[in-house]
């Protein structure tokens, strides 16, 4: 499942639901909140499958990619808003043809269910 970004800086490119961790929020709680805001669904986090440190002249940040399962009815958000323009399921072949944000194809290729890092074993200090 991918979302089409609403933020002008991403130019309508496709990416996974996500965003910044708010004050007093854990990365897992942020993943739940951002997925609800951007895709309209609730999730259960199964583990971490990828993370990377990005830095530039103005920004430094750690991106954590969680593997998750949708909880309850799979009703994706249908109305565009400030969080996302569209939410849609794609096959891997379809994803490879989309305008994607920030090397997303490499992130997706790295997914291996057998190597998930349990969330309770991962702490940011």
N, C-alpha and C positions, 0 to 999 in steps of 0.2 A: 504494500500500500504506500503510495506516495502522495504528497501534497504539492500543488502548484503554488509557489511562493507569491504572497501578496506584496511584500516589501519591494519598493522600487529598485533598491540596490541589487536585487537578484533577478530582475527583469522577467518574472513569470517562469523561472526555471523550476524544475521538479526536484524535490528532496524528501527526506524523511521528516516526519513531525519532530519538532525540537525547538530549543531556544535557550535562553539564559536561565541560570538558577537564581531565584529571588532570595532576598535576605531571609535567613533562618529556614531555608528550604534545602532538602537533600537533593542530590542529582536524581534519585529515583522518584521523589515527589514531583520534581520538575518535569520528568518524562511523562508521568501520569497527567499532570496539568496541561502541558503543551499538547499532548496527543488529544486530550478532550477539546481544547480550544481550537486546534488546527484541523483535526479529522472528525471530531464529534463522537468519539467512542472511548470507552473505558478499556484499560488493558491490565494484564498481569505480566509482570516482568519476569522473564525466564533466565536472564543472565546478561552479562556484557560480552559482546563478540568483537568489539573493535574500539580502540581509542587512539587519539593522536593529539600531539601538541602543535599548535599553529602559532606562528608569531610573525609580526610585521613591524614596521616602524612605529605604528600607533597602537597595536593590539597584541596581546598574548592571551591565549586561551587553550584549555583542554577540552576536546570534544570526546564524549563518551557515547558509544552506540550500543543501545540495549536491544536484545531480542525479546519480543513480547508476543502475547496472544491476546486477541480481542475477547473481552468478557461480555457475556450476555448477547443480545441481538446485535448483529453486524449491520448497523444502520450508520452509514457514513454521512457526514455533513453534506447538505445539498445546496446551501446558500453561501455565496462568496461573502467574505468580510475582511477586516483588516489583518486577520491571521492567515488566511489561505483563500485562493481563488477557486480551487477545485481539489477534490480528493478522489482517488481512483486506484483500483487494483490493476497491476500490470504483470505480464509474464516477463521472464528475464530477457527474452528476445525483444520484446516491446521496449523494455527499459533501455536497452543498448541503443535504441534509435531516438530517444528523447533528449531534449536540451536539459542537461542535468547541472546541478550546482556542485562545485568543489569536489571533483574526483569521486562522485558517488558510486560510479560503476566499480571502482577499485574496492570501496568499502563493502559493497554487496558481494563481490567475488570472494572476499575474505571470510564470509559467513560459513561457519562449520559448527553445527549443533553440538558435536562431540567435544568441542573445545571452549564452550561457554564458561566464563568466569562467574561463579556464584556472587550475587550482589552482596551477600553478608560477609564475603571474604575480601571485599574491596573497600578500602577506606582512603579518603583524601585527607592529608594532613598538611 
